Amino acid sequence: MPVTTDRTQSDTTRYAQNLRDELDGAALYAALAEAERDPLRRDLFKQLAQAESNHAQVWRQKLLDAGLEPKRFAPSLRTRILSRLARRFGTAFVLPSIAAAEFADRNKYATQKDAAALAAEERGHAAVIAAAAGSSWQPGMAIGQAEPWHRGVSGNNLRAAVLGANDGLVSNFCLMMGIAGARTSTHTVLLSGLAGLIAGACSMALGEWLSVSNARDLAKTQLAREREEIEQTPQAEQHELALIYQAKGLPKADAQRVAAQIMASGTAALDTLAREELGIDPRELGGSPWGAAGTSFALFAIGALVPVLPLFILTGSRAVLACAAASAAALAAMGALTALFNGRTVAFSAARQLLLGALAATVTYGIGTLLGASLA
């Protein structure tokens, strides 16, 4: 009998784990198909179950080729729970959880060289389930589409601007209160505020630049990979695109027709798959890192400047009180602005922001007082 090497043992262990994962996915999608009442979505889940079964067959064959008999399969506890919840409350109840798990596992085959053919399909499945979860109608969706104040609730520019300025305001206000609590001179508190403004703004700008730059690099890599997949396996990509449109509500025949038309054009195919499967806008790639860094620097600096300004014209305890008053007014104003995107009333948002900011400043002032006394 041949001796099994460590590498072979590692490979067979991976084959067995992949087989269990794919069989688990097939069982879950089959359960969703049984629980789904809508014929269009039922067919979608059946296709996904079949795809997972096909993937499982790949790993089963690899185990057989290695001379190993696959173990008897039993669905995992997670699959059994989700299946029961789907039967009891409907598929829409569990789809967000399944979509999150699929998204987390979408690149599980990216580092497995013998699974290159399955990697693209796994990413496609994640996009299909995300589309299915997003297309589930819930009470209130019609209202959200009809009333403009529901639109752009999160992720808009106003929210980013308010939160960026708020970071600068709170962090520098607390820093200056901590320094003031140590019974230092007004000059020292002012210098600390200016240093905190510059250091914080630079840190935020650098962090934003790195974040956007890394996101752009990742997007470029994913686009290059998607372009290769379109060239090498166009039928598989067309099938995934059809599933995505079917998940969004198109009848199967219409979804296949639209996917075929899009795939007929290479540019349109890459653009559409990048948006639908990867969530990437090929023209923007996440925006400009320098623009994001500049905006982040400016917003933080604007907020951090508020507690500093009174110290240019006042000294002593009056300067500290003026700093606190200006920061309190700015905190209330920031809170009022957040009411535009958090759904709360202006009074509640302003009071909450003011209370939390004052609490943070009081804590740092107290710590500064204790440290100043102990160091003295």
PyMOL commands that set and color helices and strands:
alter all, ss='L'
color gray80, all
select helices_A, chain A and resi 6-35+39-65+77-89+91-104+113-134+141-146+148-150+157-181+186-232+234-247+252-263+266-278+289-305+309-312+316-342+346-375
alter helices_A, ss='H'
color red, helices_A
deselect
rebuild
show_as cartoon
